[in-house]
């Protein structure tokens, strides 16, 4: 009896653990604006990663402008800082 209860509890605990670790399905670009959407994130990543963008390179300025524009679209107020 105790052994059955032990194994039953163990199986239940494992089942709860597996269910708790399930990853939600990716959302498309039509997801709510305040929800993370995989397609929207990948569009941003494609823009950022389309070419290397070391500091001082024109591509760096393009990526910087893109990020500032996207953050502004999201309702944020980004500021730029320059080094010494």
Secondary structure, DSSP 8 states (H G I E B T S, - for coil): -HHHHHHHHHHHHHHHHHHHT-------TTS-TTS--HHHHHHHHHHHTSS---TTSHHHHHHHHHHHHHHHHTT---------
